[in-house]
Amino acid sequence: MPKKKNTRKTILKIHRILGLVTGLVVFVVSITGCLWVFKEEIESFYDDYKYVTPQEQAFLPASTIKHLAEQVVPNRTIHGVIYGQPNEAIEVVFYEAEPEVFYHSVYLNPYNGAFIKQIDNDAGFFGFVLKGHLRLWLPDAIGSRIVSYSILLFLFILISGLFLWWPRNNKNWKQRLKFDWNAKTRWKRKNFDLHTVVGFYVSTFGLIFAFTGCVMAFNWFYFIAYKATGGSNDPRFVIPESETRLVVEKDAGPKYDQLIPMLYDVYKEAKSFELHYPENDSTSVLVEVSNSKGLYYNMDYLFFDQNTLAEIETPSIYGKYKNTSFADKVIRMNYDIHIGAIGGIVGKIIAFLASLICASLPVSGILLWYGRKYKKAKVKKYNLEIA
């Protein structure tokens, strides 16, 4: 019995220390996380620039779009061009990670190439929220590490919290599962119940948030998670090389101009197609096919020889969704699970509320620690005065 009691004391001490060390980070990450959940829904209220009047004519080819976008944003790297529905503007995404992040989108009319709007995706309210969520508004090299390791520690905090929550005897089960307050219940008792009862009910979601966050934060965690679910393919994102080295006539235009019209005929239910221009003469052309609005896990990643447009298979888990294994599906669902999108609007509401409640745990935990420390200091002072 004493050994069990000592173990519990040790775990409680570790739980408190880790909670105090990571409390502020967990609070910020949780608050910014719940704000990020409804980004798409909130932005839909003021995104008129994303839409155009449909016309009875073909979209402009990808090479023409590339040329027009580079006139708007010269000397920057294009990440990809997104073709949507007949009433949607084409989005050209510019992205550079170094020396500083440059993440802009240029919207063009798909029928005549007219410039509509340029957006700095790293600015504005949600840019601010994302910076806080990923790096606490600190330089990336510092902030991202603090966030990553704090969330990893949060996993241990939640697990140790569940161990401490577990009632020592049957009489305490009722107290652990619901609030039993009356007019005489002091705020310290209420705060304790808020931390333990609420913590228990939100712990499952907290573990999911922390686990999926660690999958994105650490390569080693990502690989372990994939292998643990039985994965056997290459979990990295692999862009295969083109299989031919043909010489293309200059006036003929790039072959990839034929891809988007061809894919619209094949994937009639697709929501959008994101074409990534080949980086050099040897790489293949990547096209990401979005099959569901607001979801990423079931996208099809297609690779084509840039000279012949022959489709190339990839050893990676990021290929055609229909060819994925159970482990592939789980790891591809990671982001959609993280933000609750996997469950549609209901899943997002749950993720929002759970993340908001997770933000309360370090607050109630610190108040618990402060209350006990203050009480001990007060008792010690009282005893000294009597002596």
C-alpha positions in Angstrom: 0.0 0.0 0.0 2.8 2.6 0.9 4.5 1.7 -2.4 1.3 2.4 -4.4 0.9 5.6 -2.5 4.5 6.7 -3.2 4.0 5.9 -6.9 0.9 8.1 -7.0 2.7 10.9 -5.3 5.6 10.7 -7.8 3.2 10.7 -10.8 1.3 13.6 -9.2 4.6 15.5 -8.9 5.5 14.8 -12.5 2.0 15.8 -13.6 2.3 19.1 -11.8 5.8 20.0 -13.1 4.9 19.1 -16.7 1.7 21.0 -16.4 3.4 24.2 -15.1 6.1 24.0 -17.8 3.7 23.5 -20.7 0.6 25.2 -19.4 0.9 28.5 -21.3 1.8 26.7 -24.6 -1.1 24.2 -24.3 -3.4 27.1 -23.6 -2.3 29.1 -26.7 -2.2 26.1 -28.9 -5.7 25.0 -27.8 -7.3 28.5 -28.2 -5.7 29.0 -31.6 -6.7 25.5 -32.6 -10.4 26.0 -31.9 -10.3 29.2 -33.9 -8.6 27.5 -36.9 -11.3 24.7 -37.0 -13.9 26.9 -38.8 -11.5 28.8 -41.0 -13.1 27.7 -44.3 -16.6 28.4 -43.1 -15.8 31.9 -41.8 -13.8 32.8 -44.9 -16.8 31.8 -47.1 -18.6 34.9 -45.9 -16.2 37.2 -47.7 -14.6 35.2 -50.5 -16.6 36.5 -53.5 -13.3 36.9 -55.4 -13.1 33.1 -55.6 -16.0 33.0 -58.0 -16.6 33.9 -61.6 -19.5 33.8 -64.1 -19.4 30.4 -65.9 -18.9 30.5 -69.7 -19.3 28.0 -72.5 -15.6 27.7 -73.3 -12.6 25.8 -72.1 -10.3 26.9 -69.3 -7.0 28.5 -70.2 -4.1 26.0 -70.3 -1.8 25.6 -67.3 1.2 27.1 -69.1 -0.8 30.3 -70.0 -1.9 30.6 -66.4 1.7 30.2 -65.2 2.8 33.0 -67.5 0.0 35.4 -66.4 0.5 34.7 -62.7 4.3 35.3 -63.0 3.5 38.7 -64.4 1.5 39.5 -61.2 4.1 38.0 -58.8 7.5 38.0 -60.6 10.6 36.2 -59.4 8.7 33.9 -57.0 8.2 30.1 -57.0 4.8 28.7 -58.0 3.8 25.8 -55.8 0.7 24.8 -57.9 -2.3 26.0 -59.8 -5.8 24.9 -58.7 -8.6 24.4 -61.2 -12.1 24.2 -59.7 -15.6 24.2 -60.9 -17.0 26.3 -63.9 -18.0 29.1 -61.5 -14.7 29.2 -59.6 -11.6 31.3 -60.2 -8.3 29.7 -60.8 -6.0 29.9 -57.8 -2.2 30.1 -58.3 -0.3 29.3 -55.1 3.2 30.9 -54.6 5.2 29.4 -51.8 8.8 29.7 -50.6 10.0 28.6 -47.2 13.4 30.4 -47.2 14.9 32.8 -46.4 11.4 33.9 -45.1 8.0 32.3 -45.7 6.3 33.7 -48.8 2.8 32.3 -49.2 0.5 34.1 -51.6 -2.4 33.2 -53.8 -3.3 34.9 -57.1 -6.8 34.5 -58.4 -7.4 34.6 -62.1 -10.4 34.3 -64.4 -10.1 30.8 -65.9 -11.7 31.9 -69.2 -9.7 35.0 -70.1 -6.9 35.1 -67.5 -8.0 38.5 -66.0 -6.5 39.2 -62.7 -9.0 39.2 -59.8 -7.1 39.4 -56.5 -3.8 38.6 -54.7 -4.0 37.3 -51.1 -1.2 37.0 -48.6 -2.1 33.7 -46.9 0.4 34.3 -44.1 -1.3 37.6 -43.1 -4.7 38.5 -41.7 -6.5 37.0 -38.8 -6.1 33.3 -39.7 -2.4 33.9 -40.6 -2.0 35.3 -37.1 -3.9 32.3 -35.6 -1.8 29.8 -37.5 1.5 31.4 -36.4 0.4 31.2 -32.8 -0.7 27.6 -33.2 2.5 26.5 -34.8 5.2 28.6 -33.2 3.7 31.0 -30.5 4.4 34.0 -32.8 8.1 33.4 -32.2 10.8 32.7 -34.9 10.1 29.4 -36.4 13.3 27.7 -35.3 12.5 28.4 -31.7 8.7 28.5 -31.5 8.0 25.4 -33.5 10.3 23.3 -31.2 8.7 24.7 -28.1 5.2 23.8 -29.4 6.2 20.4 -30.7 7.8 19.2 -27.4 5.1 20.8 -25.3 2.4 18.8 -27.1 4.5 15.7 -26.8 4.7 16.3 -23.0 0.9 17.0 -23.1 0.4 13.4 -24.1 2.1 12.3 -20.9 0.2 14.9 -18.9 -3.1 13.5 -20.1 -2.1 9.9 -19.5 -0.8 10.7 -16.0 -4.0 12.7 -15.4 -6.1 9.7 -16.2 -4.1 7.6 -13.7 -4.6 10.2 -11.0 -8.3 10.6 -11.8 -8.9 6.9 -11.3 -10.9 6.6 -8.0 -9.1 4.8 -5.1 -12.4 3.2 -4.0 -16.0 2.7 -5.3 -17.4 5.6 -3.1 -15.5 8.2 -5.1 -16.8 7.2 -8.6 -19.8 9.5 -8.4 -17.5 12.4 -7.4 -15.2 11.7 -10.3 -18.0 11.6 -13.0 -20.2 14.5 -12.2 -20.3 17.8 -10.3 -21.8 17.5 -6.8 -22.0 21.1 -5.8 -24.3 23.0 -3.4 -24.5 26.5 -2.0 -21.7 25.8 0.5 -19.2 24.4 -2.1 -16.1 26.5 -2.0 -14.4 27.7 -5.2 -11.4 25.5 -4.6 -13.6 22.4 -4.7 -15.3 23.6 -7.8 -12.0 24.3 -9.5 -10.8 20.8 -8.5 -13.9 19.3 -10.0 -13.6 21.4 -13.2 -10.0 20.1 -13.6 -10.8 16.4 -12.9 -14.3 15.8 -14.1 -14.0 18.0 -17.2 -10.5 16.7 -17.8 -11.7 13.1 -17.8 -14.4 13.7 -20.4 -12.2 15.8 -22.7 -9.1 13.6 -22.3 -10.0 11.3 -25.2 -10.2 14.3 -27.6 -7.1 15.8 -26.0 -5.1 12.6 -26.7 -6.3 12.6 -30.3 -5.3 16.3 -30.8 -1.9 15.7 -29.1 -1.2 12.5 -31.0 -2.2 13.8 -34.4 -0.2 17.0 -33.7 2.9 14.9 -32.8 2.5 13.0 -36.1 2.8 16.3 -38.0 5.5 17.7 -35.7 8.0 14.7 -35.6 9.2 12.6 -38.5 10.1 9.8 -36.1 6.6 9.9 -34.5 5.0 9.8 -38.0 7.0 6.8 -39.0 6.3 4.9 -35.8 2.6 5.7 -36.0 2.5 4.4 -39.6 4.5 1.2 -38.9 2.5 0.5 -35.8 -0.8 0.3 -37.8 0.8 -2.2 -40.2 2.1 0.1 -42.9 4.5 -1.3 -45.5 4.7 1.3 -48.2 6.9 4.4 -48.3 5.2 6.9 -46.0 7.2 9.8 -47.5 5.8 12.0 -50.3 7.7 10.7 -53.3 7.5 12.4 -56.7 8.9 9.9 -59.2 11.1 10.9 -62.2 9.7 11.0 -65.7 10.5 7.8 -67.6 11.4 9.4 -70.9 13.8 12.1 -72.1 12.2 13.2 -75.3 13.0 16.5 -77.0 9.9 18.6 -77.3 9.6 21.2 -80.0 9.6 24.7 -78.6 6.4 25.9 -80.4 4.4 22.8 -79.4 4.0 24.0 -75.8 4.3 21.8 -72.7 2.5 18.5 -72.7 1.0 19.1 -69.2 -1.4 21.6 -70.9 -3.4 18.5 -71.9 -3.7 17.1 -68.4 -6.4 19.2 -66.9 -9.0 18.8 -69.8 -8.2 15.1 -69.8 -8.7 14.7 -66.0 -12.0 16.6 -66.0 -13.3 13.9 -68.4 -12.1 11.1 -66.2 -12.8 12.5 -62.7 -16.3 13.9 -63.3 -17.2 14.2 -59.6 -13.9 15.8 -58.5 -14.1 19.1 -56.7 -10.8 20.5 -57.9 -7.4 19.7 -59.6 -4.1 21.1 -58.3 -1.4 20.9 -60.9 2.3 21.2 -59.8 4.6 22.3 -62.6 7.7 20.0 -63.0 10.7 21.4 -61.2 13.1 20.4 -63.9 13.3 18.4 -67.2 13.4 15.0 -65.4 10.6 15.2 -62.7 7.1 14.0 -63.3 4.0 16.3 -63.3 1.9 16.0 -60.1 -1.8 16.5 -60.1 -3.8 16.4 -56.8 -7.4 15.4 -57.3 -9.7 16.6 -54.5 -12.7 14.2 -54.3 -14.4 15.8 -51.3 -14.9 19.4 -50.3 -12.9 20.3 -47.2 -11.2 16.9 -46.9 -7.7 15.8 -47.7 -7.3 12.2 -46.8 -9.2 10.8 -49.9 -7.4 12.9 -52.5 -5.8 11.1 -55.5 -2.2 12.0 -56.2 -1.4 11.3 -59.8 2.0 11.5 -61.5 2.6 11.8 -65.2 5.6 11.6 -67.5 6.0 15.3 -68.5 7.0 14.2 -72.1 4.4 11.5 -72.9 1.8 12.0 -70.1 2.0 8.3 -69.3 0.9 7.8 -65.8 3.6 6.7 -63.3 3.1 4.7 -60.2 4.6 5.8 -56.9 5.8 3.6 -54.1 4.5 6.2 -51.6 1.2 6.1 -49.7 0.3 9.3 -51.5 -1.0 7.8 -54.7 -4.6 6.8 -55.7 -6.8 6.6 -52.7 -8.5 3.4 -53.9 -5.1 1.6 -53.7 -4.3 2.6 -50.1 -4.1 0.1 -47.3 -5.7 0.5 -43.8 -2.4 2.0 -42.4 -2.2 4.3 -45.4 -5.7 5.6 -44.8 -5.1 6.2 -41.1 -2.0 8.3 -41.7 -3.6 10.2 -44.6 -6.6 11.0 -42.3 -4.3 12.6 -39.7 -4.9 16.3 -40.5 -8.7 15.8 -41.1 -8.9 14.1 -37.7 -6.8 16.8 -36.1 -9.3 19.6 -37.1 -12.4 17.4 -36.8 -13.2 17.7 -40.5 -13.3 13.9 -40.7 -16.8 14.1 -39.1 -18.1 16.9 -41.2 -19.6 20.0 -39.5 -20.5 17.9 -36.4 -16.9 16.8 -36.1 -15.7 20.4 -36.4 -18.1 21.5 -33.7 -16.9 18.7 -31.4 -13.2 19.6 -32.2 -14.0 23.3 -31.4 -15.6 22.6 -28.1 -13.0 20.0 -27.1 -10.1 22.3 -27.9 -11.7 25.1 -26.0 -12.1 22.9 -22.9 -8.5 21.6 -23.3 -7.5 25.3 -23.0 -9.2 25.4 -19.5 -7.2 22.5 -18.1 -3.8 24.3 -17.6 -5.8 27.3 -16.1 -7.6 25.1 -13.5 -4.4 23.1 -13.0 -2.3 26.2 -12.2 -5.1 27.5 -9.9 -5.0 24.1 -8.1 -1.2 24.3 -7.7 -1.4 27.9 -6.5 -4.2 27.2 -4.1 -2.3 24.3 -2.4 1.0 26.2 -2.3 -0.7 29.3 -0.9 -2.5 27.2 1.7 0.8 25.5 2.8 2.6 28.9 3.0 -0.3 30.4 5.0 -0.4 27.4 7.5 3.4 27.6 7.9 3.3 31.4 8.6 0.4 30.8 11.1 2.4 28.1 13.0 5.5 30.4 13.2 3.3 33.2 14.6 1.9 30.9 17.3 5.4 29.7 18.2 
